[in-house]
């Protein structure tokens, strides 16, 4: 019985923590990120920007700490993925000096999740952030460029 529980847990008791740790390391190897912000509400916001490696506040990005209740999930052949509940207050606190002016208060985002996806080589494929903002759906999609 314990073997069945171990196997069904996809990697034992660590859950998605190792995937988030590898995603953090892989983030440091990207040349640039394409960031896409979408807010779906009465007024739709849709913005895309490319952020060069030199402009990424990597010293302020803490994926493993920001993701609570980390767990792996199936996401396609050749990919390794994990999901967690996003601690928005920690993200805002850590990134405040680097965040551009946004058309909403990020601290007002609730029910947020973060997903990381690594390819078969362990390189970052994407990071997805999703949450609710006063009934509006907020999504941020980060993908390596190049």
N, C-alpha and C positions, 0 to 999 in steps of 0.2 A: 504494500500500500504506500509506504513512504517513497518508493521509487517512482510510482505513478505521480505522486504529488510533486516530486522534484522535476520530473520531465515535463509535466504540464505547466510548471511555473516558468518555462522558457529561460533557463539559465540559473535556477536556484533562487536563493533568497535576496539576491541583489536587485531583482526587478530590472528596471530600465536604467539604473544608475550608470553602469559601464558604457551604455550607448551615449548617454548625455556627456560623459567624460570624454569619450572619443570625438564627439561632435565639437566639443569645446576646443580640443587640440586641432581638429581639422579646420576649424574656423580661422585659426592663426596662419594657416597655409594658403588661404585664398588670396588671389590677386585683387579682387574687387567683389562687391556684392551688388546685385540688382535688388532693390527694395521696392516692393509694391504695396501701397496702402489703399485699402478699399473700405469705405464706410457706407453701409446701405441703410438709408433712413429717408425721411421726407426730402432732404437735400443729400444727394449722393456725392461723396468725395472719392476721387480716384486719382492717385498720384504714383508716379514711378520715378525712381532716381537710381543712379549708379554711384556707389560709394567706393572710392579707391582704398586699397589696403592701408595706405598711410593715414587716411582720414577715419578709419574704423577705430572706435574707442575700445580696443580689445582688452585693455587693462581694466575696463569697467564692465565687461560682459562676463557673467557668471551663470551659464546655463544650468549647471548642476544645482546651484543654490536656489535659482529662481523657480525650478520645477519641483513641485511637491507631489508626492504620491506617484513617483515615476514607475512606468510599466511599459514593457515591450508590447508591440502589436504587429500583426502581419500586414505587410504593405507592398508585396510584390516580389517576384523572383529577383534575387541578387541584391536586395536592399535589406538593411537592418534599421529598424525604426523603434522609437520610444516616444511616449506621450506622458505629459504631466500637467497638473493644475498649476497655472502660472501665478506666482506671487507678484501681482502688479505693483504693489507698494514697494517691494524690494527693487523691481526693475526701474521704476520711476526714480527712486532714491539714488540708485547706482548710476543711472544714465542722465540724470537731470542736467549736469553741466554740458553734455554733448547733444542733447535732444534739440532738434530745430523747433521753431514755433509751430505748434499744431493747432488745427481749427477746433480742438476740443481738449478737455482736461484728461490726460491719460489716467489719472488717479481715480476717475469716475468709472473706469472699465471694471465690470464684474464678470463672474463666471468665465474666467479666461483659461485657455489651455495653450500649451506649447508642444509642438511635435518636431522631432528631428529625424532626418532620413540620411543614412550613409549608404554609399554605393558599395559594390563588392570589394573595392580596394581600400575601403575605410575612409574615403574622401567625402566631404560634405556634399550632399545633393540638394538639400533644402532645409529651411527652418520655417515652420508655419506657426503664427500666433493668431489666436481667435478669441474674441470676447464680446460681451454685450455692453453697450453704452446707452443707458436710458432708453432701452428698447431698440436701439440700432445695433446692427451687426458690424463689428470691426474685425478686419483681417489684415495681417501683415505677412507677406510671403518674401522670404530672403533666399536668393539663389546665387551661387558663385558665378562669376563672369569669367569667361576665358578658359 
